[in-house]
Amino acid sequence: MADLLRDFIANETGATAIEYGLIAALVSIAAVVAFGSTGETIFEAFSGITEDFCVAIGKDYELTEDGKDSCG
């Protein structure tokens, strides 16, 4: 029984998998934070482009309550 316990404590085969899992989790969190912080900036840029196109064709740009763009 003591040998079994000693072997279990000395066994490191799962440590690498856990390390890779932790690294993947940290990379995922960093990606979510990065995309979340740039999402609003990208939305504003495309809204600006849409507004410019609406003005170019002589219409007014409007962002509706449901979040859809409209050239009306």
mmCIF file as Biopython writes it, N, C-alpha, C and O atoms, coordinates in Angstrom:
data_model
#
loop_
_atom_site.group_PDB
_atom_site.id
_atom_site.type_symbol
_atom_site.label_atom_id
_atom_site.label_alt_id
_atom_site.label_comp_id
_atom_site.label_asym_id
_atom_site.label_entity_id
_atom_site.label_seq_id
_atom_site.pdbx_PDB_ins_code
_atom_site.Cartn_x
_atom_site.Cartn_y
_atom_site.Cartn_z
_atom_site.occupancy
_atom_site.B_iso_or_equiv
_atom_site.auth_seq_id
_atom_site.auth_asym_id
_atom_site.pdbx_PDB_model_num
ATOM 1   N N  . MET A ? 1  ? 0.813   -1.191 0.000   1.0 0.0 1  A 1 
ATOM 2   C CA . MET A ? 1  ? 0.000   0.000  0.000   1.0 0.0 1  A 1 
ATOM 3   C C  . MET A ? 1  ? 0.860   1.260  0.000   1.0 0.0 1  A 1 
ATOM 4   O O  . MET A ? 1  ? 0.541   2.244  -0.668  1.0 0.0 1  A 1 
ATOM 5   N N  . ALA A ? 2  ? 1.961   1.218  0.761   1.0 0.0 2  A 1 
ATOM 6   C CA . ALA A ? 2  ? 2.859   2.367  0.822   1.0 0.0 2  A 1 
ATOM 7   C C  . ALA A ? 2  ? 3.510   2.603  -0.543  1.0 0.0 2  A 1 
ATOM 8   O O  . ALA A ? 2  ? 3.712   3.746  -0.953  1.0 0.0 2  A 1 
ATOM 9   N N  . ASP A ? 3  ? 3.838   1.511  -1.244  1.0 0.0 3  A 1 
ATOM 10  C CA . ASP A ? 3  ? 4.436   1.652  -2.582  1.0 0.0 3  A 1 
ATOM 11  C C  . ASP A ? 3  ? 3.452   2.303  -3.551  1.0 0.0 3  A 1 
ATOM 12  O O  . ASP A ? 3  ? 3.841   3.134  -4.372  1.0 0.0 3  A 1 
ATOM 13  N N  . LEU A ? 4  ? 2.202   1.932  -3.455  1.0 0.0 4  A 1 
ATOM 14  C CA . LEU A ? 4  ? 1.176   2.499  -4.315  1.0 0.0 4  A 1 
ATOM 15  C C  . LEU A ? 4  ? 1.021   4.003  -4.072  1.0 0.0 4  A 1 
ATOM 16  O O  . LEU A ? 4  ? 0.894   4.782  -5.016  1.0 0.0 4  A 1 
ATOM 17  N N  . LEU A ? 5  ? 1.031   4.394  -2.817  1.0 0.0 5  A 1 
ATOM 18  C CA . LEU A ? 5  ? 0.916   5.805  -2.462  1.0 0.0 5  A 1 
ATOM 19  C C  . LEU A ? 5  ? 2.137   6.581  -2.943  1.0 0.0 5  A 1 
ATOM 20  O O  . LEU A ? 5  ? 2.002   7.693  -3.454  1.0 0.0 5  A 1 
ATOM 21  N N  . ARG A ? 6  ? 3.322   6.008  -2.785  1.0 0.0 6  A 1 
ATOM 22  C CA . ARG A ? 6  ? 4.559   6.649  -3.239  1.0 0.0 6  A 1 
ATOM 23  C C  . ARG A ? 6  ? 4.554   6.816  -4.762  1.0 0.0 6  A 1 
ATOM 24  O O  . ARG A ? 6  ? 4.968   7.857  -5.273  1.0 0.0 6  A 1 
ATOM 25  N N  . ASP A ? 7  ? 4.094   5.811  -5.475  1.0 0.0 7  A 1 
ATOM 26  C CA . ASP A ? 7  ? 4.004   5.887  -6.934  1.0 0.0 7  A 1 
ATOM 27  C C  . ASP A ? 7  ? 3.004   6.957  -7.377  1.0 0.0 7  A 1 
ATOM 28  O O  . ASP A ? 7  ? 3.234   7.682  -8.344  1.0 0.0 7  A 1 
ATOM 29  N N  . PHE A ? 8  ? 1.904   7.036  -6.655  1.0 0.0 8  A 1 
ATOM 30  C CA . PHE A ? 8  ? 0.880   8.033  -6.990  1.0 0.0 8  A 1 
ATOM 31  C C  . PHE A ? 8  ? 1.421   9.455  -6.810  1.0 0.0 8  A 1 
ATOM 32  O O  . PHE A ? 8  ? 1.194   10.316 -7.660  1.0 0.0 8  A 1 
ATOM 33  N N  . ILE A ? 9  ? 2.120   9.698  -5.728  1.0 0.0 9  A 1 
ATOM 34  C CA . ILE A ? 9  ? 2.682   11.021 -5.458  1.0 0.0 9  A 1 
ATOM 35  C C  . ILE A ? 9  ? 3.776   11.374 -6.462  1.0 0.0 9  A 1 
ATOM 36  O O  . ILE A ? 9  ? 3.894   12.531 -6.865  1.0 0.0 9  A 1 
ATOM 37  N N  . ALA A ? 10 ? 4.570   10.397 -6.864  1.0 0.0 10 A 1 
ATOM 38  C CA . ALA A ? 10 ? 5.676   10.638 -7.796  1.0 0.0 10 A 1 
ATOM 39  C C  . ALA A ? 10 ? 5.205   10.756 -9.240  1.0 0.0 10 A 1 
ATOM 40  O O  . ALA A ? 10 ? 5.943   11.260 -10.086 1.0 0.0 10 A 1 
ATOM 41  N N  . ASN A ? 11 ? 3.999   10.305 -9.536  1.0 0.0 11 A 1 
ATOM 42  C CA . ASN A ? 11 ? 3.472   10.323 -10.906 1.0 0.0 11 A 1 
ATOM 43  C C  . ASN A ? 11 ? 3.203   11.764 -11.356 1.0 0.0 11 A 1 
ATOM 44  O O  . ASN A ? 11 ? 2.440   12.479 -10.707 1.0 0.0 11 A 1 
ATOM 45  N N  . GLU A ? 12 ? 3.823   12.196 -12.465 1.0 0.0 12 A 1 
ATOM 46  C CA . GLU A ? 12 ? 3.668   13.558 -12.978 1.0 0.0 12 A 1 
ATOM 47  C C  . GLU A ? 12 ? 3.060   13.588 -14.372 1.0 0.0 12 A 1 
ATOM 48  O O  . GLU A ? 12 ? 3.160   14.605 -15.059 1.0 0.0 12 A 1 
ATOM 49  N N  . THR A ? 13 ? 2.441   12.516 -14.804 1.0 0.0 13 A 1 
ATOM 50  C CA . THR A ? 13 ? 1.929   12.467 -16.178 1.0 0.0 13 A 1 
ATOM 51  C C  . THR A ? 13 ? 0.780   13.431 -16.409 1.0 0.0 13 A 1 
ATOM 52  O O  . THR A ? 13 ? 0.632   13.929 -17.525 1.0 0.0 13 A 1 
ATOM 53  N N  . GLY A ? 14 ? -0.028  13.711 -15.419 1.0 0.0 14 A 1 
ATOM 54  C CA . GLY A ? 14 ? -1.144  14.636 -15.595 1.0 0.0 14 A 1 
ATOM 55  C C  . GLY A ? 14 ? -0.757  16.095 -15.444 1.0 0.0 14 A 1 
ATOM 56  O O  . GLY A ? 14 ? -1.529  16.977 -15.818 1.0 0.0 14 A 1 
ATOM 57  N N  . ALA A ? 15 ? 0.422   16.368 -14.905 1.0 0.0 15 A 1 
ATOM 58  C CA . ALA A ? 15 ? 0.843   17.747 -14.660 1.0 0.0 15 A 1 
ATOM 59  C C  . ALA A ? 15 ? 0.960   18.535 -15.966 1.0 0.0 15 A 1 
ATOM 60  O O  . ALA A ? 15 ? 0.571   19.702 -16.014 1.0 0.0 15 A 1 
ATOM 61  N N  . THR A ? 16 ? 1.479   17.928 -17.001 1.0 0.0 16 A 1 
ATOM 62  C CA . THR A ? 16 ? 1.634   18.615 -18.281 1.0 0.0 16 A 1 
ATOM 63  C C  . THR A ? 16 ? 0.278   18.978 -18.865 1.0 0.0 16 A 1 
ATOM 64  O O  . THR A ? 16 ? 0.099   20.081 -19.381 1.0 0.0 16 A 1 
ATOM 65  N N  . ALA A ? 17 ? -0.663  18.070 -18.787 1.0 0.0 17 A 1 
ATOM 66  C CA . ALA A ? 17 ? -2.006  18.351 -19.309 1.0 0.0 17 A 1 
ATOM 67  C C  . ALA A ? 17 ? -2.651  19.497 -18.543 1.0 0.0 17 A 1 
ATOM 68  O O  . ALA A ? 17 ? -3.299  20.357 -19.140 1.0 0.0 17 A 1 
ATOM 69  N N  . ILE A ? 18 ? -2.479  19.515 -17.240 1.0 0.0 18 A 1 
ATOM 70  C CA . ILE A ? 18 ? -3.035  20.601 -16.433 1.0 0.0 18 A 1 
ATOM 71  C C  . ILE A ? 18 ? -2.374  21.922 -16.791 1.0 0.0 18 A 1 
ATOM 72  O O  . ILE A ? 18 ? -3.052  22.945 -16.884 1.0 0.0 18 A 1 
ATOM 73  N N  . GLU A ? 19 ? -1.060  21.916 -16.994 1.0 0.0 19 A 1 
ATOM 74  C CA . GLU A ? 19 ? -0.355  23.146 -17.379 1.0 0.0 19 A 1 
ATOM 75  C C  . GLU A ? 19 ? -0.863  23.668 -18.719 1.0 0.0 19 A 1 
ATOM 76  O O  . GLU A ? 19 ? -1.114  24.865 -18.862 1.0 0.0 19 A 1 
ATOM 77  N N  . TYR A ? 20 ? -1.016  22.784 -19.699 1.0 0.0 20 A 1 
ATOM 78  C CA . TYR A ? 20 ? -1.541  23.205 -20.995 1.0 0.0 20 A 1 
ATOM 79  C C  . TYR A ? 20 ? -2.971  23.727 -20.867 1.0 0.0 20 A 1 
ATOM 80  O O  . TYR A ? 20 ? -3.345  24.681 -21.548 1.0 0.0 20 A 1 
ATOM 81  N N  . GLY A ? 21 ? -3.756  23.118 -20.014 1.0 0.0 21 A 1 
ATOM 82  C CA . GLY A ? 21 ? -5.111  23.588 -19.782 1.0 0.0 21 A 1 
ATOM 83  C C  . GLY A ? 21 ? -5.136  24.978 -19.174 1.0 0.0 21 A 1 
ATOM 84  O O  . GLY A ? 21 ? -5.945  25.817 -19.571 1.0 0.0 21 A 1 
ATOM 85  N N  . LEU A ? 22 ? -4.264  25.226 -18.221 1.0 0.0 22 A 1 
ATOM 86  C CA . LEU A ? 22 ? -4.178  26.555 -17.614 1.0 0.0 22 A 1 
ATOM 87  C C  . LEU A ? 22 ? -3.719  27.607 -18.617 1.0 0.0 22 A 1 
ATOM 88  O O  . LEU A ? 22 ? -4.237  28.723 -18.629 1.0 0.0 22 A 1 
ATOM 89  N N  . ILE A ? 23 ? -2.755  27.259 -19.454 1.0 0.0 23 A 1 
ATOM 90  C CA . ILE A ? 23 ? -2.286  28.192 -20.482 1.0 0.0 23 A 1 
ATOM 91  C C  . ILE A ? 23 ? -3.407  28.500 -21.464 1.0 0.0 23 A 1 
ATOM 92  O O  . ILE A ? 23 ? -3.600  29.657 -21.838 1.0 0.0 23 A 1 
ATOM 93  N N  . ALA A ? 24 ? -4.148  27.480 -21.886 1.0 0.0 24 A 1 
ATOM 94  C CA . ALA A ? 24 ? -5.264  27.693 -22.808 1.0 0.0 24 A 1 
ATOM 95  C C  . ALA A ? 24 ? -6.333  28.578 -22.178 1.0 0.0 24 A 1 
ATOM 96  O O  . ALA A ? 24 ? -6.910  29.426 -22.859 1.0 0.0 24 A 1 
ATOM 97  N N  . ALA A ? 25 ? -6.602  28.393 -20.902 1.0 0.0 25 A 1 
ATOM 98  C CA . ALA A ? 25 ? -7.590  29.218 -20.208 1.0 0.0 25 A 1 
ATOM 99  C C  . ALA A ? 25 ? -7.133  30.674 -20.145 1.0 0.0 25 A 1 
ATOM 100 O O  . ALA A ? 25 ? -7.940  31.578 -20.360 1.0 0.0 25 A 1 
ATOM 101 N N  . LEU A ? 26 ? -5.874  30.911 -19.860 1.0 0.0 26 A 1 
ATOM 102 C CA . LEU A ? 26 ? -5.355  32.284 -19.795 1.0 0.0 26 A 1 
ATOM 103 C C  . LEU A ? 26 ? -5.388  32.959 -21.158 1.0 0.0 26 A 1 
ATOM 104 O O  . LEU A ? 26 ? -5.726  34.138 -21.259 1.0 0.0 26 A 1 
ATOM 105 N N  . VAL A ? 27 ? -5.039  32.220 -22.206 1.0 0.0 27 A 1 
ATOM 106 C CA . VAL A ? 27 ? -5.095  32.778 -23.554 1.0 0.0 27 A 1 
ATOM 107 C C  . VAL A ? 27 ? -6.534  33.107 -23.926 1.0 0.0 27 A 1 
ATOM 108 O O  . VAL A ? 27 ? -6.793  34.137 -24.550 1.0 0.0 27 A 1 
ATOM 109 N N  . SER A ? 28 ? -7.463  32.254 -23.554 1.0 0.0 28 A 1 
ATOM 110 C CA . SER A ? 28 ? -8.879  32.498 -23.841 1.0 0.0 28 A 1 
ATOM 111 C C  . SER A ? 28 ? -9.384  33.740 -23.123 1.0 0.0 28 A 1 
ATOM 112 O O  . SER A ? 28 ? -10.104 34.549 -23.709 1.0 0.0 28 A 1 
ATOM 113 N N  . ILE A ? 29 ? -9.015  33.891 -21.875 1.0 0.0 29 A 1 
ATOM 114 C CA . ILE A ? 29 ? -9.432  35.074 -21.120 1.0 0.0 29 A 1 
ATOM 115 C C  . ILE A ? 29 ? -8.848  36.334 -21.747 1.0 0.0 29 A 1 
ATOM 116 O O  . ILE A ? 29 ? -9.543  37.343 -21.868 1.0 0.0 29 A 1 
ATOM 117 N N  . ALA A ? 30 ? -7.582  36.288 -22.146 1.0 0.0 30 A 1 
ATOM 118 C CA . ALA A ? 30 ? -6.955  37.446 -22.781 1.0 0.0 30 A 1 
ATOM 119 C C  . ALA A ? 30 ? -7.655  37.790 -24.092 1.0 0.0 30 A 1 
ATOM 120 O O  . ALA A ? 30 ? -7.840  38.966 -24.403 1.0 0.0 30 A 1 
ATOM 121 N N  . ALA A ? 31 ? -8.046  36.780 -24.861 1.0 0.0 31 A 1 
ATOM 122 C CA . ALA A ? 31 ? -8.741  37.029 -26.132 1.0 0.0 31 A 1 
ATOM 123 C C  . ALA A ? 31 ? -10.105 37.662 -25.899 1.0 0.0 31 A 1 
ATOM 124 O O  . ALA A ? 31 ? -10.488 38.586 -26.616 1.0 0.0 31 A 1 
ATOM 125 N N  . VAL A ? 32 ? -10.836 37.177 -24.911 1.0 0.0 32 A 1 
ATOM 126 C CA . VAL A ? 32 ? -12.159 37.739 -24.613 1.0 0.0 32 A 1 
ATOM 127 C C  . VAL A ? 32 ? -12.028 39.196 -24.190 1.0 0.0 32 A 1 
ATOM 128 O O  . VAL A ? 32 ? -12.813 40.039 -24.623 1.0 0.0 32 A 1 
ATOM 129 N N  . VAL A ? 33 ? -11.056 39.496 -23.357 1.0 0.0 33 A 1 
ATOM 130 C CA . VAL A ? 33 ? -10.846 40.875 -22.913 1.0 0.0 33 A 1 
ATOM 131 C C  . VAL A ? 33 ? -10.453 41.758 -24.092 1.0 0.0 33 A 1 
ATOM 132 O O  . VAL A ? 33 ? -10.958 42.873 -24.221 1.0 0.0 33 A 1 
ATOM 133 N N  . ALA A ? 34 ? -9.564  41.278 -24.949 1.0 0.0 34 A 1 
ATOM 134 C CA . ALA A ? 34 ? -9.117  42.076 -26.090 1.0 0.0 34 A 1 
ATOM 135 C C  . ALA A ? 34 ? -10.257 42.330 -27.070 1.0 0.0 34 A 1 
ATOM 136 O O  . ALA A ? 34 ? -10.434 43.457 -27.532 1.0 0.0 34 A 1 
ATOM 137 N N  . PHE A ? 35 ? -11.028 41.299 -27.389 1.0 0.0 35 A 1 
ATOM 138 C CA . PHE A ? 35 ? -12.132 41.473 -28.329 1.0 0.0 35 A 1 
ATOM 139 C C  . PHE A ? 35 ? -13.240 42.322 -27.720 1.0 0.0 35 A 1 
ATOM 140 O O  . PHE A ? 35 ? -13.891 43.092 -28.426 1.0 0.0 35 A 1 
ATOM 141 N N  . GLY A ? 36 ? -13.455 42.188 -26.437 1.0 0.0 36 A 1 
ATOM 142 C CA . GLY A ? 36 ? -14.476 42.984 -25.770 1.0 0.0 36 A 1 
ATOM 143 C C  . GLY A ? 36 ? -14.136 44.464 -25.767 1.0 0.0 36 A 1 
ATOM 144 O O  . GLY A ? 36 ? -15.019 45.305 -25.931 1.0 0.0 36 A 1 
ATOM 145 N N  . SER A ? 37 ? -12.880 44.783 -25.585 1.0 0.0 37 A 1 
ATOM 146 C CA . SER A ? 37 ? -12.491 46.196 -25.538 1.0 0.0 37 A 1 
ATOM 147 C C  . SER A ? 37 ? -12.443 46.826 -26.925 1.0 0.0 37 A 1 
ATOM 148 O O  . SER A ? 37 ? -12.619 48.038 -27.053 1.0 0.0 37 A 1 
ATOM 149 N N  . THR A ? 38 ? -12.210 46.036 -27.957 1.0 0.0 38 A 1 
ATOM 150 C CA . THR A ? 38 ? -12.167 46.598 -29.308 1.0 0.0 38 A 1 
ATOM 151 C C  . THR A ? 38 ? -13.513 46.524 -30.018 1.0 0.0 38 A 1 
ATOM 152 O O  . THR A ? 38 ? -13.695 47.150 -31.063 1.0 0.0 38 A 1 
ATOM 153 N N  . GLY A ? 39 ? -14.450 45.774 -29.471 1.0 0.0 39 A 1 
ATOM 154 C CA . GLY A ? 39 ? -15.755 45.603 -30.116 1.0 0.0 39 A 1 
ATOM 155 C C  . GLY A ? 39 ? -16.491 46.905 -30.324 1.0 0.0 39 A 1 
ATOM 156 O O  . GLY A ? 39 ? -17.033 47.140 -31.404 1.0 0.0 39 A 1 
ATOM 157 N N  . GLU A ? 40 ? -16.524 47.754 -29.319 1.0 0.0 40 A 1 
ATOM 158 C CA . GLU A ? 40 ? -17.226 49.036 -29.422 1.0 0.0 40 A 1 
ATOM 159 C C  . GLU A ? 40 ? -16.545 49.943 -30.445 1.0 0.0 40 A 1 
ATOM 160 O O  . GLU A ? 40 ? -17.224 50.651 -31.189 1.0 0.0 40 A 1 
ATOM 161 N N  . THR A ? 41 ? -15.248 49.929 -30.490 1.0 0.0 41 A 1 
ATOM 162 C CA . THR A ? 41 ? -14.505 50.744 -31.444 1.0 0.0 41 A 1 
ATOM 163 C C  . THR A ? 41 ? -14.809 50.304 -32.874 1.0 0.0 41 A 1 
ATOM 164 O O  . THR A ? 41 ? -15.008 51.142 -33.753 1.0 0.0 41 A 1 
ATOM 165 N N  . ILE A ? 42 ? -14.845 49.010 -33.103 1.0 0.0 42 A 1 
ATOM 166 C CA . ILE A ? 42 ? -15.151 48.490 -34.437 1.0 0.0 42 A 1 
ATOM 167 C C  . ILE A ? 42 ? -16.590 48.840 -34.817 1.0 0.0 42 A 1 
ATOM 168 O O  . ILE A ? 42 ? -16.854 49.218 -35.958 1.0 0.0 42 A 1 
ATOM 169 N N  . PHE A ? 43 ? -17.526 48.717 -33.867 1.0 0.0 43 A 1 
ATOM 170 C CA . PHE A ? 43 ? -18.919 49.065 -34.126 1.0 0.0 43 A 1 
ATOM 171 C C  . PHE A ? 43 ? -19.027 50.541 -34.520 1.0 0.0 43 A 1 
ATOM 172 O O  . PHE A ? 43 ? -19.730 50.875 -35.473 1.0 0.0 43 A 1 
ATOM 173 N N  . GLU A ? 44 ? -18.344 51.413 -33.802 1.0 0.0 44 A 1 
ATOM 174 C CA . GLU A ? 44 ? -18.388 52.842 -34.110 1.0 0.0 44 A 1 
ATOM 175 C C  . GLU A ? 44 ? -17.796 53.135 -35.489 1.0 0.0 44 A 1 
ATOM 176 O O  . GLU A ? 44 ? -18.306 53.988 -36.215 1.0 0.0 44 A 1 
ATOM 177 N N  . ALA A ? 45 ? -16.734 52.439 -35.849 1.0 0.0 45 A 1 
ATOM 178 C CA . ALA A ? 45 ? -16.113 52.650 -37.157 1.0 0.0 45 A 1 
ATOM 179 C C  . ALA A ? 45 ? -17.067 52.269 -38.282 1.0 0.0 45 A 1 
ATOM 180 O O  . ALA A ? 45 ? -17.220 53.023 -39.243 1.0 0.0 45 A 1 
ATOM 181 N N  . PHE A ? 46 ? -17.706 51.118 -38.175 1.0 0.0 46 A 1 
ATOM 182 C CA . PHE A ? 46 ? -18.635 50.690 -39.221 1.0 0.0 46 A 1 
ATOM 183 C C  . PHE A ? 46 ? -19.898 51.547 -39.242 1.0 0.0 46 A 1 
ATOM 184 O O  . PHE A ? 46 ? -20.473 51.778 -40.306 1.0 0.0 46 A 1 
ATOM 185 N N  . SER A ? 47 ? -20.329 52.015 -38.080 1.0 0.0 47 A 1 
ATOM 186 C CA . SER A ? 47 ? -21.473 52.925 -38.052 1.0 0.0 47 A 1 
ATOM 187 C C  . SER A ? 47 ? -21.131 54.227 -38.758 1.0 0.0 47 A 1 
ATOM 188 O O  . SER A ? 47 ? -21.968 54.795 -39.461 1.0 0.0 47 A 1 
ATOM 189 N N  . GLY A ? 48 ? -19.905 54.702 -38.574 1.0 0.0 48 A 1 
ATOM 190 C CA . GLY A ? 48 ? -19.459 55.912 -39.259 1.0 0.0 48 A 1 
ATOM 191 C C  . GLY A ? 48 ? -19.425 55.726 -40.767 1.0 0.0 48 A 1 
ATOM 192 O O  . GLY A ? 48 ? -19.811 56.628 -41.511 1.0 0.0 48 A 1 
ATOM 193 N N  . ILE A ? 49 ? -18.975 54.588 -41.216 1.0 0.0 49 A 1 
ATOM 194 C CA . ILE A ? 49 ? -18.937 54.296 -42.647 1.0 0.0 49 A 1 
ATOM 195 C C  . ILE A ? 49 ? -20.357 54.237 -43.207 1.0 0.0 49 A 1 
ATOM 196 O O  . ILE A ? 49 ? -20.632 54.771 -44.282 1.0 0.0 49 A 1 
ATOM 197 N N  . THR A ? 50 ? -21.255 53.584 -42.470 1.0 0.0 50 A 1 
ATOM 198 C CA . THR A ? 50 ? -22.651 53.497 -42.895 1.0 0.0 50 A 1 
ATOM 199 C C  . THR A ? 50 ? -23.276 54.876 -42.986 1.0 0.0 50 A 1 
ATOM 200 O O  . THR A ? 50 ? -23.998 55.179 -43.936 1.0 0.0 50 A 1 
ATOM 201 N N  . GLU A ? 51 ? -22.996 55.705 -42.000 1.0 0.0 51 A 1 
ATOM 202 C CA . GLU A ? 51 ? -23.531 57.070 -42.016 1.0 0.0 51 A 1 
ATOM 203 C C  . GLU A ? 51 ? -23.002 57.844 -43.218 1.0 0.0 51 A 1 
ATOM 204 O O  . GLU A ? 51 ? -23.757 58.578 -43.855 1.0 0.0 51 A 1 
ATOM 205 N N  . ASP A ? 52 ? -21.735 57.695 -43.535 1.0 0.0 52 A 1 
ATOM 206 C CA . ASP A ? 52 ? -21.152 58.382 -44.696 1.0 0.0 52 A 1 
ATOM 207 C C  . ASP A ? 52 ? -21.825 57.935 -45.992 1.0 0.0 52 A 1 
ATOM 208 O O  . ASP A ? 52 ? -22.089 58.761 -46.866 1.0 0.0 52 A 1 
ATOM 209 N N  . PHE A ? 53 ? -22.103 56.645 -46.125 1.0 0.0 53 A 1 
ATOM 210 C CA . PHE A ? 53 ? -22.794 56.167 -47.319 1.0 0.0 53 A 1 
ATOM 211 C C  . PHE A ? 53 ? -24.216 56.720 -47.398 1.0 0.0 53 A 1 
ATOM 212 O O  . PHE A ? 53 ? -24.676 57.103 -48.474 1.0 0.0 53 A 1 
ATOM 213 N N  . CYS A ? 54 ? -24.907 56.763 -46.272 1.0 0.0 54 A 1 
ATOM 214 C CA . CYS A ? 54 ? -26.264 57.309 -46.259 1.0 0.0 54 A 1 
ATOM 215 C C  . CYS A ? 54 ? -26.259 58.774 -46.674 1.0 0.0 54 A 1 
ATOM 216 O O  . CYS A ? 54 ? -27.092 59.197 -47.476 1.0 0.0 54 A 1 
ATOM 217 N N  . VAL A ? 55 ? -25.340 59.536 -46.142 1.0 0.0 55 A 1 
ATOM 218 C CA . VAL A ? 55 ? -25.236 60.955 -46.498 1.0 0.0 55 A 1 
ATOM 219 C C  . VAL A ? 55 ? -24.888 61.097 -47.979 1.0 0.0 55 A 1 
ATOM 220 O O  . VAL A ? 55 ? -25.392 61.996 -48.651 1.0 0.0 55 A 1 
ATOM 221 N N  . ALA A ? 56 ? -24.035 60.219 -48.485 1.0 0.0 56 A 1 
ATOM 222 C CA . ALA A ? 56 ? -23.619 60.293 -49.890 1.0 0.0 56 A 1 
ATOM 223 C C  . ALA A ? 56 ? -24.788 60.067 -50.849 1.0 0.0 56 A 1 
ATOM 224 O O  . ALA A ? 56 ? -24.803 60.618 -51.950 1.0 0.0 56 A 1 
ATOM 225 N N  . ILE A ? 57 ? -25.759 59.264 -50.438 1.0 0.0 57 A 1 
ATOM 226 C CA . ILE A ? 57 ? -26.911 59.034 -51.319 1.0 0.0 57 A 1 
ATOM 227 C C  . ILE A ? 57 ? -28.086 59.957 -50.973 1.0 0.0 57 A 1 
ATOM 228 O O  . ILE A ? 57 ? -29.186 59.812 -51.507 1.0 0.0 57 A 1 
ATOM 229 N N  . GLY A ? 58 ? -27.826 60.908 -50.066 1.0 0.0 58 A 1 
ATOM 230 C CA . GLY A ? 58 ? -28.826 61.919 -49.754 1.0 0.0 58 A 1 
ATOM 231 C C  . GLY A ? 58 ? -29.875 61.491 -48.756 1.0 0.0 58 A 1 
ATOM 232 O O  . GLY A ? 58 ? -30.978 62.038 -48.754 1.0 0.0 58 A 1 
ATOM 233 N N  . LYS A ? 59 ? -29.568 60.537 -47.914 1.0 0.0 59 A 1 
ATOM 234 C CA . LYS A ? 59 ? -30.534 60.077 -46.904 1.0 0.0 59 A 1 
ATOM 235 C C  . LYS A ? 59 ? -29.952 60.269 -45.514 1.0 0.0 59 A 1 
ATOM 236 O O  . LYS A ? 59 ? -28.753 60.497 -45.351 1.0 0.0 59 A 1 
ATOM 237 N N  . ASP A ? 60 ? -30.818 60.172 -44.520 1.0 0.0 60 A 1 
ATOM 238 C CA . ASP A ? 60 ? -30.387 60.319 -43.132 1.0 0.0 60 A 1 
ATOM 239 C C  . ASP A ? 60 ? -30.072 58.955 -42.536 1.0 0.0 60 A 1 
ATOM 240 O O  . ASP A ? 60 ? -30.761 57.968 -42.794 1.0 0.0 60 A 1 
ATOM 241 N N  . TYR A ? 61 ? -29.029 58.925 -41.743 1.0 0.0 61 A 1 
ATOM 242 C CA . TYR A ? 61 ? -28.631 57.700 -41.043 1.0 0.0 61 A 1 
ATOM 243 C C  . TYR A ? 61 ? -29.326 57.668 -39.696 1.0 0.0 61 A 1 
ATOM 244 O O  . TYR A ? 61 ? -29.402 58.682 -39.002 1.0 0.0 61 A 1 
ATOM 245 N N  . GLU A ? 62 ? -29.834 56.499 -39.328 1.0 0.0 62 A 1 
ATOM 246 C CA . GLU A ? 62 ? -30.515 56.350 -38.051 1.0 0.0 62 A 1 
ATOM 247 C C  . GLU A ? 62 ? -30.205 54.972 -37.476 1.0 0.0 62 A 1 
ATOM 248 O O  . GLU A ? 62 ? -30.257 53.967 -38.184 1.0 0.0 62 A 1 
ATOM 249 N N  . LEU A ? 63 ? -29.886 54.938 -36.201 1.0 0.0 63 A 1 
ATOM 250 C CA . LEU A ? 63 ? -29.702 53.674 -35.500 1.0 0.0 63 A 1 
ATOM 251 C C  . LEU A ? 63 ? -30.960 53.428 -34.699 1.0 0.0 63 A 1 
ATOM 252 O O  . LEU A ? 63 ? -31.262 54.177 -33.770 1.0 0.0 63 A 1 
ATOM 253 N N  . THR A ? 64 ? -31.698 52.387 -35.046 1.0 0.0 64 A 1 
ATOM 254 C CA . THR A ? 64 ? -32.997 52.111 -34.420 1.0 0.0 64 A 1 
ATOM 255 C C  . THR A ? 64 ? -32.815 51.532 -33.019 1.0 0.0 64 A 1 
ATOM 256 O O  . THR A ? 64 ? -31.705 51.164 -32.635 1.0 0.0 64 A 1 
ATOM 257 N N  . GLU A ? 65 ? -33.888 51.453 -32.271 1.0 0.0 65 A 1 
ATOM 258 C CA . GLU A ? 65 ? -33.835 50.955 -30.904 1.0 0.0 65 A 1 
ATOM 259 C C  . GLU A ? 65 ? -33.393 49.492 -30.829 1.0 0.0 65 A 1 
ATOM 260 O O  . GLU A ? 65 ? -32.773 49.085 -29.847 1.0 0.0 65 A 1 
ATOM 261 N N  . ASP A ? 66 ? -33.703 48.709 -31.845 1.0 0.0 66 A 1 
ATOM 262 C CA . ASP A ? 66 ? -33.305 47.300 -31.824 1.0 0.0 66 A 1 
ATOM 263 C C  . ASP A ? 66 ? -31.863 47.096 -32.304 1.0 0.0 66 A 1 
ATOM 264 O O  . ASP A ? 66 ? -31.406 45.961 -32.440 1.0 0.0 66 A 1 
ATOM 265 N N  . GLY A ? 67 ? -31.149 48.202 -32.561 1.0 0.0 67 A 1 
ATOM 266 C CA . GLY A ? 67 ? -29.745 48.121 -32.912 1.0 0.0 67 A 1 
ATOM 267 C C  . GLY A ? 67 ? -29.449 47.965 -34.377 1.0 0.0 67 A 1 
ATOM 268 O O  . GLY A ? 67 ? -28.300 47.734 -34.753 1.0 0.0 67 A 1 
ATOM 269 N N  . LYS A ? 68 ? -30.465 48.087 -35.221 1.0 0.0 68 A 1 
ATOM 270 C CA . LYS A ? 68 ? -30.251 47.951 -36.651 1.0 0.0 68 A 1 
ATOM 271 C C  . LYS A ? 68 ? -30.047 49.335 -37.278 1.0 0.0 68 A 1 
ATOM 272 O O  . LYS A ? 68 ? -30.688 50.315 -36.899 1.0 0.0 68 A 1 
ATOM 273 N N  . ASP A ? 69 ? -29.138 49.377 -38.242 1.0 0.0 69 A 1 
ATOM 274 C CA . ASP A ? 69 ? -28.884 50.623 -38.957 1.0 0.0 69 A 1 
ATOM 275 C C  . ASP A ? 69 ? -29.937 50.831 -40.029 1.0 0.0 69 A 1 
ATOM 276 O O  . ASP A ? 69 ? -30.501 49.875 -40.562 1.0 0.0 69 A 1 
ATOM 277 N N  . SER A ? 70 ? -30.192 52.095 -40.337 1.0 0.0 70 A 1 
ATOM 278 C CA . SER A ? 70 ? -31.209 52.384 -41.342 1.0 0.0 70 A 1 
ATOM 279 C C  . SER A ? 70 ? -30.859 53.664 -42.088 1.0 0.0 70 A 1 
ATOM 280 O O  . SER A ? 70 ? -30.486 54.668 -41.482 1.0 0.0 70 A 1 
ATOM 281 N N  . CYS A ? 71 ? -30.981 53.614 -43.387 1.0 0.0 71 A 1 
ATOM 282 C CA . CYS A ? 71 ? -30.889 54.810 -44.208 1.0 0.0 71 A 1 
ATOM 283 C C  . CYS A ? 71 ? -32.318 55.160 -44.600 1.0 0.0 71 A 1 
ATOM 284 O O  . CYS A ? 71 ? -32.902 54.514 -45.470 1.0 0.0 71 A 1 
ATOM 285 N N  . GLY A ? 72 ? -32.873 56.169 -43.968 1.0 0.0 72 A 1 
ATOM 286 C CA . GLY A ? 72 ? -34.282 56.456 -44.235 1.0 0.0 72 A 1 
ATOM 287 C C  . GLY A ? 72 ? -34.529 57.824 -44.766 1.0 0.0 72 A 1 
ATOM 288 O O  . GLY A ? 72 ? -35.676 58.185 -45.031 1.0 0.0 72 A 1 
#
